[in-house]
Amino acid sequence: MSDKVFDTLRFRVEFEEVTHPDGRVLVLHIPRRPQGTAYQYKGAYLMRIGEAVRSMSEDRLRRIFDEGKPDWLMQPARSNCNAGEVVDLLDTQTFFSLLGRPYPTEQRGVIHTLKAERLISRDNNHFTISRLAALLLAKSLDDFESVRRKAARVIVYQHKNKLQTVSDQRLGAGYAVGFQRAVQYVMDKLPQNETIADALRVEIKLLPDIVISELLANAIGAPRFRFEWNVSVS
């Protein structure tokens, strides 16, 4: 029986017979599926959904085959850097400001914190900057080939049909260190109204900055999201 199951499914299932007063009990010892492995039966990859058995979707299979592989964000964005190059490439001043910590007086303090946060790793006398570190802290994403195309981009169109572009700005800094600048750039592009308050003319933006801040934060978290703000300037 065990050999027949192996010939059909290509993994070993052990059978154990247990005696019981009410009759014969057969216990199956089914091994845990190895990471990155999906088993097929008669050419189909099957999964259980409730009481039914269905074919696996392509994205489910892709997730299984990717199991055990290094996380994309933790893979190297730049290797063989010395400590000075790490500080030159990453906006460490803003990083410490965002953490609410004083900036270290020595470079090794900066490097120690980046290592502790798993943003960089050390190999002998050189450092590797992860993609996560580049995406969050890069002074310019153009310095990192594997993530340079993930820079934020804000497009302002003249009309809703998108035939005429008023401005097309690529914001090339890392998401964390460049976030406030990105919010301010979008705010500057928004229409505004003028009102009189205490005998003074006051300009009021169409949306408060907290709305734009939340919108951009959500857009950054959605890798296929394209932020477009359509503004008629005619």
Buried (B, 14 or more C-beta within 10 A) or exposed (E): EEEEBEEEEEEEBEEEEEEEEEEEEEEEEEEEEEEEEBEEEEEEBEBEEEEEEEEBEEEBBEEBEEEEEEEEBEEBBBEEBEBEBBBEBBBBEBBBEBEEEEEBEEEEBBBEBBBEBEBBBEEEEBBBBBBBBBBBBBBBBEBBEBBBEBBBBBBBBBEEEEEEEEEEBEBBBBBBBBBEEBBEBBBEBBEEEEEEEEEEEEEEBEBEBEEBBEBBEEBBEEEEEEBEBEBEEE
